[in-house]
Amino acid sequence: MLPCFFKSYTGLDCIGCGIQRSINFLFHGEFIKAFEIFPAIYTTILFFVFIGLHLLDKNRKYHNVVIFFAITNASIMIISYVYKMKFLY
C-alpha cells in the first residue's frame, strides 16, 4: 500500500485515509469491512461510474447525477472523518 503523505508528516489521518485498504477488502469480498474502514467507498465507486458514463455517453445528461454523488460522497467523507477524529482518537 502507498503511504499517506498527510499522515506521514502530521501523524493524523487524512479525509481519504483507508480508501486503499477498503478497495483491497472489496477485492477480497469483505464488503462490511470495506465499509467500516472507509464509509464512502460505495458512493465513491458510484461517483466514478457516473463520471465515466458522463464522459463516454454524450447523448444522456449525467451532470446532475454526478453532482449528486459528489455532494453525497463529500458529505459522507466529512461526517465519517469528524466522527473518527472525535470518538475514535
VMD Tcl script that draws the C-alpha trace (Angstrom):
set ca {
  {0.00 0.00 0.00}
  {1.12 3.54 -0.67}
  {1.81 5.57 2.47}
  {-0.42 8.54 3.20}
  {1.59 11.73 2.66}
  {-0.55 13.74 5.10}
  {-0.40 11.10 7.84}
  {3.34 10.58 7.49}
  {4.02 14.28 8.12}
  {1.29 15.19 10.62}
  {0.54 11.90 12.35}
  {-3.19 12.42 11.72}
  {-5.41 10.56 9.30}
  {-6.46 12.48 6.21}
  {-10.04 12.56 4.96}
  {-9.27 9.82 2.42}
  {-7.27 7.53 4.70}
  {-8.50 3.98 4.43}
  {-9.60 4.00 0.80}
  {-6.75 1.71 -0.32}
  {-7.48 -0.84 2.39}
  {-11.19 -0.54 1.67}
  {-10.66 -1.32 -2.02}
  {-8.47 -4.25 -1.02}
  {-11.26 -5.58 1.21}
  {-13.73 -5.20 -1.69}
  {-11.49 -7.23 -3.98}
  {-11.38 -9.96 -1.33}
  {-15.17 -9.93 -0.92}
  {-15.21 -8.42 2.56}
  {-17.87 -5.78 1.92}
  {-18.70 -4.92 5.53}
  {-15.03 -4.42 6.46}
  {-14.63 -2.21 3.39}
  {-17.47 -0.03 4.64}
  {-16.11 0.05 8.20}
  {-12.68 1.20 7.02}
  {-13.96 3.84 4.59}
  {-17.74 4.51 4.77}
  {-17.78 6.46 1.49}
  {-16.44 3.55 -0.57}
  {-19.72 2.69 -2.29}
  {-20.65 6.27 -3.13}
  {-17.10 6.80 -4.40}
  {-17.48 3.85 -6.76}
  {-20.85 5.12 -7.99}
  {-19.38 8.59 -8.39}
  {-16.61 7.29 -10.67}
  {-19.03 5.06 -12.61}
  {-21.24 8.05 -13.40}
  {-18.24 10.22 -14.27}
  {-17.23 7.52 -16.75}
  {-20.74 7.36 -18.17}
  {-20.81 11.15 -18.41}
  {-17.56 11.15 -20.38}
  {-18.47 8.22 -22.63}
  {-22.16 8.82 -23.34}
  {-22.66 12.38 -24.54}
  {-26.30 11.79 -25.52}
  {-27.52 11.43 -21.95}
  {-27.14 14.09 -19.31}
  {-25.38 12.64 -16.25}
  {-24.35 16.05 -14.93}
  {-26.98 16.18 -12.15}
  {-26.27 12.61 -11.06}
  {-22.53 13.31 -10.90}
  {-23.17 16.44 -8.81}
  {-25.49 14.46 -6.51}
  {-22.91 11.73 -5.91}
  {-20.12 14.29 -5.46}
  {-22.08 16.08 -2.73}
  {-23.19 12.81 -1.13}
  {-19.68 11.39 -1.21}
  {-18.12 14.55 0.23}
  {-20.74 14.67 2.98}
  {-20.16 11.05 4.00}
  {-16.39 11.56 3.97}
  {-16.58 14.68 6.15}
  {-19.05 13.18 8.62}
  {-17.05 9.96 8.98}
  {-13.78 11.91 9.34}
  {-15.20 14.12 12.09}
  {-16.64 11.06 13.83}
  {-13.31 9.24 13.60}
  {-11.33 12.21 14.93}
  {-13.75 12.94 17.75}
  {-14.70 9.50 19.01}
  {-12.00 7.06 17.92}
  {-8.88 9.03 18.80}
}
mol new
graphics top color blue
foreach p $ca { graphics top sphere $p radius 0.5 }
foreach p [lrange $ca 0 end-1] q [lrange $ca 1 end] { graphics top cylinder $p $q radius 0.2 }
display resetview
